[in-house]
């Protein structure tokens, strides 16, 4: 899965990605690429970017792309406090 920040640039390699319903986070690789195991419908993610938390949702129809799909780019939006 490819993640982009609000301005369209890839999230930085090493950025923490928290997945709703999963205990352990994962991390972005080069080009904003993230492997997420066991996606469920309407998965919510929090990308812990240096400039603040960024939120993204994976829609159910995206999950019909096969057993190991290459999804994205998925743009996340900054979390407003």
Secondary structure, 3 states (H helix, E strand, C coil): CEEECCCCCECCCCCEEEECCCCCCEECCHHHECCCCCCCCCEEEEEEECCEEEEEEECHHHHHCCCCCCCCCEECEECCC
